[in-house]
Amino acid sequence: MSGLRVIRPFLKDSYWFDIFPNVDIIRECKSPIFVIHGMQDEEIDILHGRQLYAKSAQKIAPWWVDGGGHNDIEFQTRGLYFQKLKNFLNEVGGGEKKESSGTMTPKRENEKVVIQDQVLPIDRKS
């Protein structure tokens, strides 16, 4: 929901100094939002994911990962994780463009990554 409410869950409102007031601004997002949250996340309670989903304007069915923690979902459920992401991209992108192998493969073009005709800049700082 918000950075401050992770450590102070009894708070009902975000304060001006909260660095992640996500629950307050998520409705402003015009893009579809796919919420993935581990049901056994001990860092950020699943209530945060549920509230973000409830308040999002462009709803895509969320994925509440049984057994998922805070930073392990993509490792514990690797195949399903990538299938869910692929399904999300297909849903918002209007369909899949298959290569001969039948898989989506990002392509590098002049310091950019192209996925389904969407060009994303490559972050060289990480």
C-alpha positions in Angstrom: 0.0 0.0 0.0 2.7 2.4 1.1 6.2 2.4 2.4 5.3 3.8 5.7 2.3 1.5 6.2 4.6 -1.5 5.8 6.3 -0.6 9.2 3.2 1.1 10.7 0.2 -1.0 9.4 -2.2 0.8 11.8 -2.0 4.0 9.7 -5.1 4.7 7.6 -3.6 7.6 5.5 -0.4 8.3 3.7 1.8 11.2 4.8 3.6 13.6 2.6 6.9 12.1 3.5 5.9 8.5 2.6 8.2 7.6 -0.3 5.9 4.9 -1.7 2.3 6.1 -1.5 1.3 3.5 -4.1 -2.2 2.9 -2.7 -3.0 6.6 -3.0 -1.8 7.0 -6.6 -2.5 3.7 -8.3 -5.9 4.9 -9.7 -4.0 7.5 -11.7 -2.2 4.8 -13.6 -3.9 4.3 -17.0 -2.0 1.2 -17.9 -3.1 -2.3 -16.9 -1.6 -3.5 -13.7 -0.7 -7.1 -12.9 -0.3 -7.6 -9.2 1.8 -10.6 -8.1 2.1 -11.2 -4.4 3.3 -14.1 -2.3 0.8 -15.3 0.3 3.6 -16.1 2.7 5.4 -12.8 2.3 6.9 -11.9 5.7 8.2 -8.5 4.5 5.0 -7.0 3.1 1.7 -8.4 4.1 -0.5 -9.7 1.3 -3.1 -7.1 2.3 -0.9 -4.5 0.5 -1.2 -6.4 -2.8 -4.9 -7.0 -2.3 -5.5 -3.2 -1.7 -3.4 -2.2 -4.7 -5.4 -4.6 -6.9 -8.7 -3.3 -5.4 -7.8 0.3 -6.1 -6.3 -0.1 -9.6 -8.3 1.3 -12.4 -7.2 -1.2 -15.1 -7.6 -4.6 -13.4 -5.9 -7.7 -14.7 -6.6 -10.8 -12.6 -4.0 -10.9 -9.8 -1.8 -13.8 -9.0 -1.7 -14.6 -5.3 1.1 -17.1 -5.1 0.5 -19.9 -2.5 3.8 -20.5 -0.8 5.4 -17.4 -2.3 7.5 -15.2 -0.1 8.9 -11.7 -0.7 11.7 -12.3 -3.2 11.4 -15.9 -4.3 8.3 -16.2 -6.6 10.3 -16.2 -9.8 12.6 -18.9 -8.5 10.0 -21.2 -6.8 7.5 -21.1 -9.7 9.8 -20.2 -12.6 7.8 -21.8 -15.4 4.4 -20.6 -14.2 5.9 -17.2 -13.4 7.0 -16.6 -17.0 3.8 -18.1 -18.4 1.8 -15.6 -16.2 3.9 -12.7 -17.5 3.5 -13.9 -21.0 -0.2 -14.1 -20.6 -0.3 -10.6 -19.2 1.8 -9.2 -22.1 -0.5 -11.0 -24.6 -3.6 -9.6 -22.9 -2.4 -6.0 -22.9 -0.5 -6.3 -26.2 -3.3 -7.7 -28.3 -1.9 -11.2 -28.9 1.3 -13.1 -29.3 3.7 -12.8 -32.1 5.4 -16.2 -32.2 8.9 -16.8 -33.6 9.7 -20.2 -35.2 10.4 -21.7 -31.8 7.0 -20.6 -30.5 8.4 -18.5 -27.7 8.8 -14.8 -27.1 12.4 -13.8 -27.2 13.5 -10.2 -26.5 15.7 -8.7 -29.2 18.4 -6.1 -28.7 18.3 -3.2 -31.1 20.7 -0.3 -30.7 20.8 -0.3 -26.8 17.0 -1.1 -26.5 15.0 -4.2 -25.9 12.1 -4.9 -28.1 9.3 -7.2 -26.7 6.1 -7.5 -28.8 6.8 -4.3 -30.7 7.3 -2.3 -27.5 10.7 -0.7 -27.2 12.2 -0.4 -23.7 15.5 1.4 -23.0 18.3 -0.7 -21.5 19.3 0.4 -18.0 23.1 0.3 -18.1 23.4 1.5 -14.5 22.7 -1.8 -12.9 
